[in-house]
Amino acid sequence: MTTNSLSTSTQAGGVALADAPLADGPPDDPRMVFAKAVALGTAVIGRVGPHQLANPTPCPDLDVRGLLDHLVTVLRRVAALGRAADPFGPGVFAGVDGDRWHRAWLGAAHDVQAAWADDASLARTVRLPWLVDTGAAALVVYVNEITVHTWDLATATGQRPAWDPEILGVALDAIRFMPAEGRSAIFEQVRANMPADRR
């Protein structure tokens, strides 16, 4: 694996999301598509300027700084899942040193690469409060989250990256494998029962 709310009416870098190809199900091995999503996120994060950190984003509760923190946390969670570790463990929510989000993101991306290197990780059962499925299905879901938040970040910082239709197709298809409603409530319930230093 190489680590080099979107609506269907949104135009992403000239690609209409409604035109993105939908798969019949999650790819058997979505690691390369996930890697492409991470690579796009890397490019967008790398172009965020210090003067943009307080910018609002399409996520109503997050400014650019908060969204960068969240993106790093998401990659750490994916790495933990690949290691069959606690995706809500203390290391997942560790703070970013200063404003070094790009470095933290790259470090987490390398951890993901190592954690999912074994093909067996794709067939392993993954348990999240909102998902019990294979590792492959979980990666597809996180292609969606990484892609949506990359779009959020690009929008908040005036970027227009070149979107890969394959990534968009998998990201849209992932919606089929997530609960139809109540995902935020499920996560908030989980967070409320976590130690304060891990929320």
SULJOUR-V430229 format. One line per field, one symbol per residue. phi: phi as a letter, one per 20 degrees, with the letter a starting at -180 (. if undefined). psi: psi as a letter, one per 30 degrees, with the letter a starting at -180 (. if undefined). A space follows every 10 residues. Layout:
phi=???
psi=???
This chain:
phi=.ddf.fefef edlndfffef feefafgfce ffffffffff fgffffdfeg fdfeffcfeg ecefgfffgf ffffffffff ffemdffdff ffdgfefmde ffffffffff ffgffdffgf ffeffdccgd bcafgfffff gfgffffgff fgffffdmdc feeegfffff ffffgfddgf bnffffffff ffeeggfde
psi=kkg.jklffk kjhfkkfffk kklflkkejg eeeeeeeeee eeeeefgkle fffgkllfjf gkaeeeeeee eeeeeeeeee efghljfgle fegklkjbhh eeeeeeeeee eeeefgekff fffkkkjlfg kjaleeeeee efeeeeeefe eeeeefggki ljkkeeeeee eeefffglkf lgeeeeeeee efglkegg.
